[in-house]
Amino acid sequence: MLRRRITQLCFINLVAAFVMHSGGARADALSAIVEDASPGVSSVGLFEYLSVGTQLTLADEDWLVLGYLRSCKQEHITGGAITIGENESAVSGGEVTRRNVECDGGSLQLNADQSDRAGVAVMRKSAGEIEVELTVHSLTPLFRINGAADTLSLVSLDRPQGEQNFKIEASLVDLAARGVKLRKGGLYRARAAEHEIVFRVDKFARPGVTALLSRLIPL
């Protein structure tokens, strides 16, 4: 047991050093989000963003589900030592399974400063020259709000429709939980306090609770 623990610590230090000095990875990049975790995991919270180089250790019976914002990889990790990378985790002494899910890779990724302000970097023009920041692959997205705000307002930009307002609870607004479904191909603007984002719903989007990366809208 002691030998395994020492091996894990050595692995973490080596991987962290590589990640921090790699030319392709930034130490302040918030590259992953916690999608789910077993009850015994207390070091991270649900829907918490994790930066490149973050180190976690799970007990043998504990598990964690991570979503990578850039690569659109979903990981289920059981036990072991974990180091958060740019596109996937390095895992020692545990088991990891990965799958690719639908998401707007790259547009979801924030850095540490952006997480306090909201907004995403990639801007694309839609019909009418409206700048679209994100395409979401679900009719029932989940909004992850950074900063202090009480209400999320949602407005359709391509169809006449009244403004919808939602109470923010624990920095989240989950349209699936509230039974609200958006329109396939629809263009929307969401606002919470001084933060806003313009997003489009993919024309092949489905309702219901799908992978978090397919539903996530950072605001």
Rosetta blueprint (number, residue, H / E / L):
1 M L
2 L H
3 R H
4 R H
5 R H
6 I H
7 T H
8 Q H
9 L H
10 C H
11 F H
12 I H
13 N H
14 L H
15 V H
16 A H
17 A H
18 F H
19 V H
20 M H
21 H H
22 S L
23 G L
24 G L
25 A L
26 R L
27 A L
28 D L
29 A E
30 L E
31 S E
32 A E
33 I E
34 V E
35 E E
36 D E
37 A E
38 S L
39 P L
40 G L
41 V L
42 S L
43 S L
44 V L
45 G L
46 L L
47 F L
48 E L
49 Y E
50 L E
51 S E
52 V L
53 G L
54 T L
55 Q E
56 L E
57 T E
58 L E
59 A E
60 D E
61 E E
62 D E
63 W E
64 L E
65 V E
66 L E
67 G E
68 Y E
69 L L
70 R L
71 S L
72 C L
73 K E
74 Q E
75 E E
76 H E
77 I E
78 T E
79 G E
80 G E
81 A E
82 I E
83 T E
84 I L
85 G L
86 E L
87 N L
88 E L
89 S L
90 A E
91 V E
92 S E
93 G L
94 G L
95 E E
96 V E
97 T E
98 R E
99 R E
100 N E
101 V L
102 E L
103 C L
104 D L
105 G L
106 G L
107 S L
108 L L
109 Q L
110 L E
111 N E
112 A L
113 D L
114 Q H
115 S H
116 D H
117 R H
118 A L
119 G L
120 V L
121 A L
122 V L
123 M L
124 R E
125 K E
126 S L
127 A H
128 G H
129 E H
130 I L
131 E E
132 V E
133 E L
134 L E
135 T E
136 V E
137 H E
138 S E
139 L L
140 T L
141 P L
142 L E
143 F E
144 R E
145 I L
146 N L
147 G L
148 A L
149 A L
150 D L
151 T E
152 L E
153 S E
154 L E
155 V E
156 S E
157 L L
158 D L
159 R L
160 P L
161 Q L
162 G L
163 E L
164 Q E
165 N E
166 F E
167 K E
168 I L
169 E E
170 A L
171 S L
172 L E
173 V E
174 D E
175 L L
176 A L
177 A L
178 R L
179 G L
180 V L
181 K L
182 L L
183 R L
184 K L
185 G L
186 G L
187 L E
188 Y E
189 R E
190 A E
191 R E
192 A E
193 A L
194 E L
195 H E
196 E E
197 I E
198 V E
199 F E
200 R E
201 V E
202 D E
203 K E
204 F E
205 A E
206 R E
207 P L
208 G L
209 V L
210 T L
211 A L
212 L H
213 L H
214 S H
215 R H
216 L E
217 I E
218 P E
219 L L
